[in-house]
């Protein structure tokens, strides 16, 4: 859970603090009975329904669609993911995809599109998904090859999408495809595609080390009406980047939650485990491991909520801040969880132990929504652009 001294910082208001307390109390009791890691599809459906009934999915939609605040509040999204990530990685996943899968509609949809999609997601009656990645295009969004061809009926989608979270259980996908208004990124558009649309099939269900619903989607002569288009033709790259700008910080928050849980488990183990006639926590090497973990997690938290606060204060883009938060928080959480396994010793790699589960959960967070290596490119480019801007200002002032 998030520490009270963190929530006391001026990044947050009283609504955030009350929300965090209510969510934490609910999550600890409500989530564990809903999760069966041998039935991830069923678990996700149960989690989405329960979170909708409890009102927490209101954080995933704007105020005009029954959301908690007028606009998507990134701090609330981060509080939620940090809390759910602490309790169970699958619960965090289920919440995150409701937000990411609906984000393009919340941010860019017409009133009619929002009305048709947001309420069912908010109430946990429909499962959302975000279909961007392809076999040969992940972080390089401009390389997408799925096509959307204008036809009298609207648009015809053809191509493959892969690594699609909620693939196979989603009721609705936001799909990014090439409409060809211009080369590269400027020729992409976004579409709302119901899962039962003819021509859309599940080509493959993908199994990964931390099981969750994941699939490859095939579009073959898949016809959608013109009203399925989000924004204007050619707006797809802008829609995708703006959505990721909101939700990338929340990936960091999920990592923070997982790291906090690992630190809790390691601390309890170190205090209770006797070695050489004294608690494991009495050894200086154990204390050093705990100290490193505390410092890394607290640093991550400040970076996460700096980025979230900046977005909520109206900063148009937080590309650099979000990239820093995601890179640092996911890498730090991986280190914290690895140390927790060491504290547990052989028990740490036993199937069914929480730290073993966390070890599998955290690994994907360093990859999805932009791998660490991509975040470094984003950060460096932003840094160099800032340097160039300063140089131009200095020259102009001469």
N, C-alpha and C positions, 0 to 999 in steps of 0.2 A: 504494500500500500504506500501511498505518498505520505511522507513525514509531515506532521503538523507544522514544524518550523519552515518547511518549504512552502506549504500552503499559506503561511502567514506573510510571505513576501508580497510586495506591492504588485507583482505580476497578476494577482488574483483579487477578485472582489468577494463579497459575502455569498453571492449566489454560487460561485465556484466552490467555496468551502462547504456550503450546505449540500451541494450536489455530490461532492466527493465523499462526504460522510454517509449520505443515503446510499450511494452506489456501493461503497465498501461494505456496509452492513448487509446489503442485499446479496452481493456477489458471494460472500463467504458462505452463506447458507443455501442460496438458491442454485448456484451453478454446479457444484459437485454431483448432485443426483441426476443432472441432465446429461452428463458427459459419459459416453462410452467410447473409448478410443478404438474399439474394434468395429464401431458403427459410426463412422464420421459423418455420413450423409444424414442419418437420423439424428445424431447429436446436434448438427448445425441447424436442422429444422426446428428441433426443440429449443435450442438456445435463442434463435431468432424470434420464435413465437413468445418465449418467456420475456426477453428483453423488450419486445414490443408491448406486451401486456403491462410490464412494469413501468413503461414510459421512457426508457433510456434511449430508444431509437429516435426519439424526438431530437436528439443531438445531431442526427444525420440529415435533417431537412431544415430549410429556412422557416422563419416565423410565419410567413404567409401560407405555409403548408402545415401549420400546427407544430412547428419547431420550437425549441426552447428560447431562441433569440432571433432577432430580426434577420441576421445573416448567420451562415455557418460560423460557429465560434471555435477556433482552433484550440484554444486552451481547454475547452470542455471536451473536445475530441481527444486531446492528449491525456487529460485526467482519466477519461474512460479507458483508453487503451492501456495506460500504465496500471490501472486497477485490475482490469480483466487479465492482462498479461501476468500479473502477480498470481492470480488465482488459477488460471488455466489458459494455455496457448490457443486452444480451439475456440474458447469463448471470445478471446481477443480477435481471432480470425473472423468469426461470425459477425461481430460488430463492425470490424474494419471494412468488410466487403459491402455491408449495407451502406456505409458512408461513401466509399470509393465508387461503388457501382451506381450510386444515385448522384454523386457529386456533379458530373457534367450537366445533369438535368436541373439540379438545384441552382447551378451557376449560370447556365445558358439557355435553359428550356423556356418555351413560351408558357403563358399561363395555362393553356390547354394541356401541354405536355406535363407540366408539373402536377396539375390536378389529376391526370391519368395515372401518374407513377408514384408520386411521393407519399400519398396517404397509405397505400398498401405496404410500402416499405417501412414507414414510420410505425405502423401498428403491428409489424411482424407477420403480415399476411402474405407477403411476397418476398422473394429472395433476389437480390440484385447482383450484377457482375459487370466487370470492366474488361472489355476485350480489345487489348492493344497489341500485345506481343505476337510475333510470328516466328516460324522456324528459323528465318534468317534476318530477323529484325526484333531486337529487344530494346536495349538502351538507345540504339540508333533509329529513332522513330521515323525519321525521314526516309528510311529504306523500306517502309511497308509496301507490300505488293498486292494485298487483297484489294480488289477493284469494286467500285460501285458505279455501274453504268446507267446513265439516264435512259429510261424507257417510258412508253406512254403510261404505264401503271405506276411509275414512281422511280425506283432504283432497283437494279439487279446486282446482288452481291455475289462475288465468286472469290474463293481463296481459302486459306487456312489461318486459324489463330491457335496459338498453343500457350501452355503454362497459364491457362485461364482459371483463376480461382473462382470457385462456385460453379465451374463448368460441370454440367450434368445435373445440377440441382437448381440452378437459377431459373426464375420465371421470366427474367428480362435481362438482356445484355445491352450495354452501350458499346457499339462496334465502330472501330476506326478503319476507314478504307480510302483508297485512292480514287478521287473523282477527276483528277487531271487538270485542274484550273491552271496549274503552273508546275514546274519541275520540283522534285524534292518535297520538303515539308509544306510548301505553300499549296500543294495539290491534294491535301487530305481533307476528309470530312468525317463527321460523326453521326451515327444513326442509332435510334432506339429500336431494338429488334426483340420482339417476344420470342420466348424459347420454342413455342410451338409453330413458328413460321415455317411453312414448307420450304425445303431446300437447306435448312439448317439442321445438321446432325452432329452427334458426338462421335468423332472419329476414334478417340482413344481416351480412356481414363488413365491418368498418370499417378503412379504410386511414388511417394517420397518418404524420407526418413522420419519426418514429423507428419503423420497422415492428416490430410485435409482434402476436401473436394477440389480436384484439379483435372483439367481435361484439354484435349485438342478439339477445336470446333472446325467443322467443314461447312463452307458455304458453296452451294452448287445451284446456280440459277435461283437464288433466294430473293424473292421479290418483296419489297417493302414500299409502302405508299410514300408520296412526297412529304407528307406530314411527319414522317419518321426522322427527317433530317433535323439535327440540332444546329442552331445558328444558321449561317449561310454556307453554301458550297465553298470549300477552301478554308473553312474555320477550324478544321479538325486538329491541326497541330496546336493552335492557340488554346483550344478547349482542353486538350490533353495536358499541356504544360501548366495551364492555370489550375486544373484539378490536382495535379501532382504537387503543385506549389502549396496547396492547402494540406494535402494528406501526407506529404513526405515527412513532416515533423512528427506526425502521429506514429510512423514506423519507429522512430527513435524513442517515442514514449513507450511503445510496447516493449522494446528492448530494455528500457529502464525498469519496467515492471518485472520482467523476467530476471534481470540482474538483482533487483531488490529481494525477490523471493529466494534466489540462490544465496545471497548474503545472509538472509534470515536462517535458512537451513544450515549453512556452514557454521554460523555463530552458535546455534543451538547444539549442533554436533560437537563443536570444539569445547563448549562449556561442559557438556555431559559426558564426553568420552574420556575415560581414564587411560593414561599411558605413562609408564614408568612411575606409577604411584601418584600421579597428579593429573589435573585436567589438561587436555590437549591445548586448551586456550592459554595455558601458562607458558607454553614454549614461545620463544621470541620469533621463530620462523612462522608460527601460526599467527601471531600477532601482526607480523609484517604483512602476511597475506591478507588478513582482515583489513588492515590499514589501507593497503593499496586499493582494495575493493571499495571501501567507504569513500575514499577520495575520488576514484574514477566515477562512481555513481553520482556523487554530488556535483561533480563538474558536468557530467552529462545532463543532469536535471536543469542546471542553469542555462545551458546552451539550448535545450529543448524549449523551455518556456520563454527564453528571450525571443526565439524565432516565432513561437505561437503568439506572444504578446505583440510583436511588431506587426504581424498580419492582422490581428484583431484591432489594432489601433489604426488600421487603414493603409498600411504600406502596400503599394500595388503589387510588388513582387518581393518575395523573400527567398529567392533562389539560392543565394550564397548562404544565408543563415540556416535554411533548412538542410542544405547539403552538409554544412559543418555539423549540425546536430545529428543528422542521420549517420554520418561517418563515425563520429566520436562515440555516440551512444551505442551503436551496434557493435563496434569493435571492443569497446570497454565491457559491454555486457558479456561478450564471448569470453573475455579474459576472466571476468568475475565468476562466471559459471564453471570455467575450467578449473579455477582455484578451488571452488566448492567441491568439485569431484575429488581433487587431491586431499582435501580435508576429510572427506568420507572414506578415502582409501578404496579398497576393493568393493565395498558396499556401493560406492558411487557409480559403478558401471553396471550394477544389477538392475535388470529390467523391473520396472515398477517403482523404483526410487524416484522421488521428485527431481533430484538433481540430474539424473540420467534423462528424464523427460525434457528438462530444460535444455540440456546439451543438444538434443535433437531439434528442439523448437527454435533455438536462437540462430542456428546456422543459416537458415534461409533469409533471415532479416538483413544479413550482410550482402545479399544479392538482389532481392526484389525491390522494385521501385528505384532502381539505379544502384548497381554494385558499388562497393567502396572505391574501386579504381575509377569509376565514372564520377563519383562525387569529388574525387581529387581533381579531375579535369575541370569540373564545374567551378570548384573553389579557386583553382589557379587562374582560370580564364577571367573570373570576376575580379580577382585581385589585380591582374594585369590591366584589365579595363579601367579599374579605379585609378591605377597609376597613370595610365594614359590620359584620363580625364583631368587629373591634377596637373599633369604636364601642360596640357592645352590651356588650362586656367592660368597657370604661371606665365606662359608665353603671351597670353592675351593681356595680362596685367603689366607687361614690360613697356 
